Amino acid sequence: MKAGKETLNRSDCPISYALDLVGDKWTLLILRDMIFAGKSSYGEFLQSDEKIATNILADRLNALTDNGFVIKSVSPENKSKFIYTLTDKAISLLPVIIELSIWGSKNSTAELNSTLPDVFKKDKVKTIKEFTKVLKKRLSNVSDTE
């Protein structure tokens, strides 16, 4: 696996650094889809409810790859298709993404279509452990085939 080239830091602030890497809507939604919906291909990401534009999707997937959040590999079933897999670096964002989900469900004035925040609130630690185990298994499966 390549180490990737990281985004330049705007400042020495850790929050600024984190936002430079994953602080835009589309990056977080791609990570959400990979973590909770098991999406792994360009076509699957395009099917998300938010309707990401193809040029933005390509840009964010490249940035996620370049910054070490995903591994891009050729699909074993279809050699003309790429598969994206979360790295340990991305998996380590799971608690942050869960907290954002809980916060969004508490503070939204709209009716939200998700039971995930309820699952997170019931036993957040257990949920994080279970998702982490599944995600690391996917990563090890990719590592085994390379």
BELUR-V716659 format. One record per residue. RES is the residue in one small letter. PHI is phi in radians with two decimals (999 if undefined). Layout:
res phi
RES PHI
RES PHI
//
This chain:
res phi
m 999
k -1.34
a -1.23
g 1.54
k -1.84
e -1.53
t -1.13
l -1.20
n -1.39
r -1.42
s -2.71
d -1.63
c -1.41
p -1.07
i -1.17
s -1.06
y -1.03
a -1.07
l -1.17
d -1.06
l -1.56
v -2.34
g -1.57
d -1.88
k -0.93
w -1.19
t -1.08
l -1.15
l -1.24
i -1.12
l -1.08
r -0.99
d -1.11
m -1.22
i -1.28
f -1.68
a -1.88
g 1.20
k -1.23
s -2.54
s -2.19
y -0.93
g -1.07
e -1.14
f -1.12
l -1.14
q -1.45
s -1.12
d -1.01
e -1.31
k 1.00
i -1.15
a -1.24
t -1.07
n -1.19
i -1.22
l -1.04
a -1.04
d -1.10
r -1.21
l -1.13
n -1.10
a -1.13
l -1.09
t -1.20
d -1.04
n -1.66
g 1.38
f -1.60
v -2.37
i -1.85
k -1.81
s -2.44
v -1.31
s -1.13
p -1.17
e -1.47
n -2.46
k -1.12
s -1.67
k -2.08
f -1.80
i -2.06
y -1.96
t -2.23
l -1.18
t -1.64
d -1.01
k -1.05
a -1.23
i -1.06
s -1.17
l -1.42
l -0.88
p -1.06
v -1.17
i -1.16
i -1.12
e -1.08
l -1.08
s -1.13
i -1.09
w -1.05
g -1.07
s -1.20
k -1.31
n -1.86
s -1.33
t -1.58
a -1.56
e -1.33
l -1.66
n -1.81
s -2.73
t -1.68
l -0.99
p -1.00
d -1.12
v -1.10
f -1.10
k -1.18
k -1.11
d -2.67
k -1.05
v -1.10
k -1.12
t -1.08
i -1.08
k -1.07
e -1.15
f -1.12
t -1.06
k -1.05
v -1.10
l -1.16
k -1.18
k -1.15
r -1.05
l -1.13
s -1.17
n -1.12
v -1.21
s -1.09
d -1.20
t -1.55
e -1.55
//
